[in-house]
Amino acid sequence: MDERQLLKLKEEIDTAKTEVSELEGSKKTMLKDLLDRFGCKTLDEASAKLEKMAAEIEALQAQLDAGIQKIEEKYGEIG
């Protein structure tokens, strides 16, 4: 490897180090946001919370649909 190739390789390594540092900063910011907004310290906790919230939304949607159906049955079609 000549000097030019070594300098190019060094430049690529420096660029990669910068990108890694920026990504680590972004990850830290996102994890802090997860903690502040949702009380989750890890991605696993956030994933579990997301699943729980999705299940709650489904249950609420089912209750809403049932309520609308009862109203439509009692008072006829709406809209």
C-alpha positions in Angstrom: 0.0 0.0 0.0 1.4 3.4 -0.9 1.1 6.6 1.0 -1.9 7.8 -1.1 -3.9 4.7 -0.4 -3.0 4.9 3.3 -4.2 8.5 3.5 -7.4 7.6 1.8 -8.0 4.7 4.2 -7.3 7.0 7.1 -9.8 9.5 5.8 -12.4 6.7 5.4 -11.8 5.6 9.0 -12.1 9.1 10.3 -15.4 9.6 8.4 -16.7 6.3 9.9 -15.7 7.3 13.4 -17.6 10.6 13.0 -20.6 8.8 11.7 -20.5 6.4 14.6 -20.2 9.2 17.1 -23.2 11.0 15.5 -25.3 7.9 15.6 -24.4 7.2 19.2 -25.5 10.8 20.0 -28.8 10.3 18.2 -29.4 7.0 20.0 -28.7 8.7 23.3 -31.2 11.5 22.5 -33.9 9.0 21.4 -33.5 6.9 24.5 -33.8 10.0 26.7 -36.9 10.9 24.8 -38.3 7.4 25.4 -37.6 7.8 29.1 -39.1 11.3 29.3 -42.2 10.7 27.3 -43.0 7.1 28.0 -41.0 6.0 31.1 -39.1 3.4 29.1 -35.4 2.9 29.8 -34.7 0.4 27.0 -36.0 -0.4 23.5 -37.3 -3.7 24.9 -39.4 -1.8 27.5 -40.6 0.5 24.7 -41.6 -2.4 22.5 -43.5 -4.0 25.4 -45.3 -0.8 26.1 -46.2 -0.3 22.4 -47.7 -3.8 22.3 -49.7 -3.1 25.5 -50.9 0.3 24.1 -51.9 -1.3 20.8 -54.0 -4.0 22.7 -55.6 -1.2 24.7 -56.5 0.7 21.5 -58.0 -2.5 20.0 -60.1 -3.0 23.1 -61.3 0.6 23.1 -62.1 0.4 19.4 -64.1 -2.8 20.0 -66.1 -1.0 22.8 -66.7 2.0 20.5 -67.9 -0.2 17.6 -70.2 -2.1 20.0 -71.6 1.1 21.3 -72.2 2.5 17.8 -73.9 -0.7 16.8 -76.3 -0.5 19.8 -77.1 3.1 19.0 -77.8 2.2 15.3 -80.0 -0.7 16.4 -81.9 1.4 18.7 -82.2 4.6 16.6 -81.6 3.4 13.1 -78.7 4.0 10.7 -76.6 7.1 11.5 -75.3 9.2 8.6 
